[in-house]
Amino acid sequence: MYRILLTRVLSRTDAETVHHLTIRLLRILALLPLVKQILHGWLAPRDEALRVQAFGVHFPSPFGLAAGFDKNAECVEPLAALGFGHVEVGTITAHAQPGNARPRLFRLIGDRAIINRMGFNNNGATAAAKRLRKPRSLPVVVGVNIGKTKVVPEDEAARDYVTSARTLAPLADYLVVNVSSPNTPGLRDLQAVELLRPLLTQVKAVAGRTPLLVKIAPDLADEDVDEVAQLAVELGLAGIIATNTTISRKNVSSTEQGGLSGRPLKERSLEVLRRLHAKVGDRLTLVSVGGVESVDDVWERLLAGATLVQGYTGLIYAGPLWPSRMNRQLSRRLRRHGYTSIAQVIGRVD
């Protein structure tokens, strides 16, 4: 049914318009406690074998929603009700900003991919904090992904991230420093270790007990991936999220500018994960994202060393029942292989 809706209706409508409509529908759902409870009881992961612990936080499932969908922390409960084991909101900047000019979101249906050049459009840290402070009727693990305000110069980037962290870290189960989006000029330069070290040091000091992770790009050279991994261990970060979108257009049908997500990213994302695991082992929590479409992808990422796995583009192409279906299939996969917990799977094959 959803596939028919996607191909006959949604694909003929502007992608960002559909996204905003989806957010509005989820916000309406957020106002209906009974409906939320029913959906959560039906779709949320219930298998205890799926539970996993990472950086001191308990997750009902290793499979969560990546940043980029809920930019303003508007619908974390409805998304949890659909079955995601965690919801990462953002990217949120210290100051509200409109993002880049439209059109800025493009579906590549034949490639099972999306290109975006959104540019961190969001309402700012203060507005997000107001929403995150509201009482919740459903259990949900919330990660908060923060980025640099576009108008802030590079030499003031650390201060900008610190502003966001000070506002949002107390309200997050974990905090992510995003220095890897290709859609904010100069942002990826901050992945250079000489710039990244002082930035992460300052944010970590403000984050306090909130676990801090850094999100990296798939376009980093292998040697740079190694350096970031070493830095993360040195600074005592909680983990690394690998990877963000790519600027590569290898084997895709579009040359639109922006970050590419979805199936074409799968191979490189897995390569980076395996490299990180070989470098840091279990000293850091590794979160894998990029080209995750099926339970086979989740399983492969767990075996390669990921404790948590995220998706986003898969939701667009598979529909709202996708996270619940992934959890059910993951439960069956565990049983079939004779495992009783996700922890037994993580890192078994590099």
WORASUL-V209756 format. One line per field, one symbol per residue. ss: DSSP state (H for helix, E for strand, L for the rest). psi: psi as a letter, one per 40 degrees, with the letter a starting at -180 (. if undefined). burial: b if it has 24 or more other ideal C-beta (glycine too) atoms within 12 Angstrom, else e. A space follows every 10 residues. Layout:
ss->???
psi->???
burial->???
This chain:
ss->LHHHHHHHLH HHLLHHHHHH HHHHHHHHHH LLHHHHHHHH HHHLLLLHHH LEEELLEEEL LLEEELLLLL LLLLLHHHHH HLLLLLEEEE EELLLLELLL LLLLEEEEHH HLEEEELLLL LELLHHHHHH HHLLLLLLLL LEEEEELLLL LLLHHHHHHH HHHHHHHHHH HLLEEEEELL LLLLLLHHHH HLHHHHHHHH HHHHHHHLLL EEEEEELLLL LHHHHHHHHH HHHHHLLLEE EELLLELLLL LLLLLLLLEE EEHHHHHHHH HHHHHHHHHH LLLLEEEEEL LLLLHHHHHH HHHLLLLEEE ELHHHHHHLL LHHHHHHHHH HHHHHHLLLL LHHHLLLLLL
psi->ddddddddcd eeihdddddd dddddddddd egdddddddd dddihehdde iihhfehhhe iehihiiddg defdfddddd deehdihhia hhidiiieai iiiehhhgdd efiihifdff hieidddddd ddeiiieihh hhihhiahhd ehideedddd ddddddddde eidihhhhfe heehhedede ehdddddddd dddddddbeh hhihhiieei iddddddddd ddddefidah hhiaiieifh fieieiiahh iadeeddddd ddddddddde bedihhhhih fhdidddddd dddeehdihi icdddddeie eddddddddd ddddddeeie iddedhedh.
burial->eeeeebeeeb eeeebbeebb ebbeebeebb eeeeebeebb eebbbebebb bbebbebebb bbbbbbbbbb bbbbbbbbbb bbbbbbbbbb bbbbbebebb eeebbbbbbe bbbbbbbbbb bbbbbbbbbe bbeeebebbb bbbbbbbbbb ebebeebbeb bbbbbbbbbe bbbbbbbbbb bbbbebbbbb bbbebbbebb bbbbebbeeb bbbbbbbbbb eeebbebbbe bbbebebbbb bbbbbbbbee ebebebebbb bbbbbbebbb bbbbbbbebb eebbbbbbbb bbbbbebbbb bbbbbbbbbb bbbbbbbbeb ebbbbbbbbb bebbeeeeee ebeebbbeee
